[in-house]
């Protein structure tokens, strides 16, 4: 939607603003998330059980995937700010779709790993560009925009994880074929609706302004990047280490997978309710409170021995995630350089990818050298450290603003 600037009453210098339509953003996020959610749950399982690679090798590929996503995130941020947003996302989606189509027919070792790494790079660009497009929306409160985008992303996760087991039982080619279909629909929507007239020019002007700008990046942004890093470092442990921990305690893989089904349902229902009040809640309450609650789940995890206790612990994590995850990019957007939205979202996605890359390695080292309890206790400490640092910096920032206002 383009908001034309007036030529009267001294408003001639007001720049034209271009933004993506929110419903289009949400629907494309849904299809992208569904496609991606068909891949990540079976990647390690496929490499170890079907391709007969070691868990160490599978872990290295997963780490490489996260690193490639991190590189893609950095590239995506620069492409949005300095080149053409539409051509950037169209190219990235085309690359990702091509890799999924190729995996449908060629998925032996090491071709599988190579194609997955390229897919990770493309997805890193896509995630950053989707967030950057979301950041262009000014007609809706940014907290509500990112909250609803997160909601649709989780609907995609529920749909993808619900059907991936059925497809995998019939052959891995059906998993990659299903993901390819989702990305083809995603590609069509990007081609049809993301070519916003004036957005490339707006991005170019913003990049020029950012280059000349004396905007000083708040230290608070770096604290928020650290917070995102710690949150997703803990999150990836639930996707990897906790599964092994639960089976060691006598629970089944079905018990573990059911946790994610509950997680998705609670987020879909809860996020819809939260959307009604999100604009009234300050960032420090949603992000810091949610992250603290997420961290507390690791304290309960230290003593979880039964399945009901794991469900209770995961509910604590889910509620914390529901408040913190969608509001982190919104807070970053709120305090970053208005002329460098893509770069800010790129850094955010890089921090997330770095956390997901470091988490499995850190978890393995802590378990080999200590215990599960030591790992969970240390994660609580790491996350709370970033919560406290971010709280202190945010408080100092608000005090400084009050002094300047007076």
N, C-alpha and C positions, 0 to 999 in steps of 0.2 A: 504494500500500500504506500503510495507516495503522498506526502503532505506538502503541498505547494507553499512556497514562501510568498508572503505578501510584498508588493512593491510600494506600499503606502505606509504612512505613520512611522517612518524610520525603521521598517522591518526588511528593507531590501537586502541587507547583509545577512539575514538569517538563512543558513544553508538548507537546501532541500533535504528532506529525510526520506529514506527508503527502507522498508522493513518487510520481512516475510510474513505471510498470513499465519497466525498461530495454529489454526486447525491443520493446515498443510504440514507445518513443522511436526506436529504431534503424530499425524498419520504416517509420515515418512519414518519417523523415529520408531514407530511400532513395527513396520516391516523390516527395518534394519536390525532391530533388536531381536525379532523372531528368527531371522536368518542366522545371526551371530550365536544365538542361544541353542541352535542345532549343532554347533561345532564344538564350543568349549567344553561341554560336559563329557564328550567322548574322546577328546584328543589324547589324553594320557592313557585312558583305557585301551584305545585302539593301538597306540604305539607299543604298549607293554603286552597286551593279551593276544593281539592279532599279528602285529609285525615282529613280536618277540624281542623288542629292544629292552634294555635294562631300565629300571626306574631312574637311575642316574642320568641316562641319556634322554629319557622322556622329560625329566626335570630341566635339563639343559635346553631342550627345545622350547619348553614353556617359558623359561627365563628369556631365551632369545626372542620369542614372540613378544614378550612384554617390552624388551629393549627396542625392537623394531617399531612397536606401537609408540614408544616414547619419541623415537626419531621422527616418525610420521606426524606426531602431535606438534613438534617444533616446526616441521616443514609446513603443516597446515596453517598454523598461526601466521607465518610469514606470507604464505600465499594469499590468505584472506586480506591482510593489511596492505600488501605491496603489489599484488597482481590482480587477478580476476576471480572473485569468489565463485562465480557460476562455473567457469571452465575448470577451476580447481576441484570442486566437489564432483563435477561430472566425470572428470578424468579419474579421480580416486575411486568412485563407484564403479566405473568401467573396469578398472584394474582389479578390484576386489571380486567383481562378478566373473571376470575371466579366470581368476585363480580358482574360484569355487567350481566353475564349469570344468576346468582342467582336472581338478581333484575328483570329480565325478567319474572320470575315465582312467586317470592315472593316480593311484594312491599307494604305490609300493614304496619301500624305503630305498634311497633317501629322498626320492621325489616328493613324498608327503611332507617332509620337514622343510624342504626348500620352498614349496608352494605356500605352506603355512606361514613362513617368515615373511614372504612377500605380501600375503594377505594381512598379516599383522601391521605392516607398514601402511598399507592402504587404509585399513580400519582406523589407524591412528590419525591419519589425515581427516577421515570422515567424521570421527567423534569431535575433533576440534572445530571443524567447519560447521557441524550441526549446532554446537554450542555458540559459535560466533554468529551464525544466522539468528539463533535465539536472542543473542545480545542486541541485535538490531531492533528488536520489538520495544517500542516506547509507548505504544497505546495501551499496554497492560503492564501492571506492576511486575518488575523483573522477578520478584520472588514467586509470584503466581505462575509466570511463564516457565521457570525452571522446575517448579514443583509439578506442574502438569506434564512437562516433558519427561520428567523422572517417572511419573505415574504410567505414561504410555510405554516407556522403556520397560517397566516391570511387567506390564501386561504381555509384552513380547517375550519376556523371559519365561513367564508362566506357560504361554502357548508353546514356545520352543522346547522347553524342558519336559513338557507333558507328552509331546509326541516323538521326541528323539529316541526314547527306548524302543518304541514300536518300530520305527524306521530302521534302527540299528540292528534289530533282530532279523530283519529281512535283507540286510546287507548294507555296508557302509556307503555304497554308491547311492542308495536312496536318501541317506542323510545329506550328502553333498548336493544331490539333485534337488532336494527340498530347499536347502539353503540358497542354491542358485536361483530357484524360482522366486524366493522372497527378495533377493537382491535385484532380480530383473524387474520386479514390480517397483522396488525402490528406485531403480535407474529411470524407469519411465516417469515416475513422479518428479524426480529431480529434473529431468529433461523438460518436463511440461511446466513446472511451477517455480523453479528456482532461478530462472533467468529474469531477474528483476531489473527493469529498466532504470538505469542511473546508479545501481549499487556498485558497479565497478568504478565508476567515476567518483562516487562517494568514498569508496575505500582508498582510491588513489589520493584524493584530497586529504583524507584523514591521515594517510601515511606521511604526506608532505608536512602536515601540521605537527604530527608526532615528532618528525625529524627536527623541526624548529622549536618544538615546545620546550618550555622550561619546567614541565611537570616532573616533580620528584616522586618516584615510586615510594609509597609509604612502606615502612618496615613491616607494618601489619600484613601486607601481601605475602611477604616471605614466611611469616609465621603461619598464615593460612595454607600456604603450599606445604609446609612441614606438617601441618595438621592433616591435610589430605593424604600426604605420604604415609603417615602413621595409621590412619583409618583404613586405607586399602592394603597396607602391609598386614594388618590384623585380619582384614576381610579374606585375603587370599589364604590365610592359615585355616579358615573354616572350609575353604574349598579343597584343601589339600591335606594338611596334617590332621585335622579333626576327624576326617573320614577314617584314617588309619587308627587313630586313637579309639574311636567307637567300635571298630571291628575287633581291636585287641581286647576290648571289654566284653566281647561276646555278642554285640549287636550286628545286624545285617546291613548290607549296602542299601537294601530297600528302606530300612529305618532311617539311614542317613539321607537318602534322596527325598524322603517324605518331608524332612525338615525344610527343604527348599521349596516344596509345594506350599507348605504352611507359610513360609516367608513371603512368597509371591502373593498369596491370597490376602494376608494381613496388610501388606503394603498397598495393594489395590484398593481395599476397603478403607484402610486408615488414611491413605493419601487423599482420597476423595473427600473425607471428612475434614482433613487438615487444610485443604484448599480454601475452605470457607473462613478460616481464621488466620491463615499464614501472613496476610498483609498487616495484621495487628501485632505480630510478634517480632521483636527486634532480632537481628542476626545473632547477637551474642547469646541469646536464649536458645534459639533453634540449633545453631551450629555447635556452640560449646556445650550446651546441655545435652544435645544428642550424642556428641562424641564422648562425653563423660559417661553417659549411660552405656554406650558401646563398649567403653573400656571396662566398666564394672562387670560386664558379661564374662570377661576373662577371669575375674575373681571367683565367680560361681563355677566356671569351667574347671578350675583347679580341683574342686571337690565333687564334680559330677561323676556319678557311677552308674546311675540308672537312666533308662530312656526318658521317663517323665522329667527327670532333672535336666536332661539335654534339651528337651522341648522348652522347658521354662527358661533356661539360659538363652536359647536361641530367640525366644520372644523378646527378651530384654535387648539383645543385639538388634533385632528387627525394628523395635520402636526407636532405638537410638539412631539407626541407619535412616529411618523414615524422616526424622527431623533434620539430621546433619547433611546427608549426601546431596539432596537437591538444592540446598541453600548455600553450599560452599561456592559453586560457580556464580550464584547470584550475588553473594557478598563480594567476591573478587571483581565482578562486573561493576558493582556499586562504587568501589574505591579506586579502580584502575584508570589509566589515562583514557578519556573518552575517544581519543583519536587512534587508539591501539587496542581495540576490543579483541581482535583475533589473537594477537600476541599474548594477551593476558589469559585467554581461554586455552591457548596452546601450552603455556606454562602449567596451568591447572591440570590438563590432561597428562602432561609429562610427569608431574608429581604423582598422579594416580598410577601411571604405568610403572614408574620407578618403585613405588611401594609394592606393586604386584610382582615385580621382578626380584626384589630383595627378599620378600617374605618367605618363599619356599627355601631359599638358601639359608637364611637366618634360622628358620624353624628346624632344618636338618642339623645345623651346627649345634643349636641349643639342646636338641634331643640326644644327639650323639655324645655331647660333652656334659650333659646334665640330666634333665628329665622334662616331661610334659609340664609338670608344675612350675619348674623354673622358667620355661618358655612362656607360659600363660601369665605368670607374675611379672616377667620382664615386659611383656606387651602392655599390661596395665600401666606400668611405670612410664613407658615410652609415650603412650597416648596421653596420659595425664600431664606429662611434662609439657607437651605441645599445647594442651588445653590451658594450662596455667600461664605459659608464655604469651599465648594469644590473648588471653583475658587481660593481662597486665598491659600489653601494647594497645589493645582496644580502649582500655580505660584511659591511658595516657593520651591517646588520640582524641577522645571525646573531651577531655579536660582542656587540651590545647585549642580545640574548636570553640569551646565556651569562652576561653580567655580572648581569642581573636574577635568573637562576637561582641564582647563587652568593651 
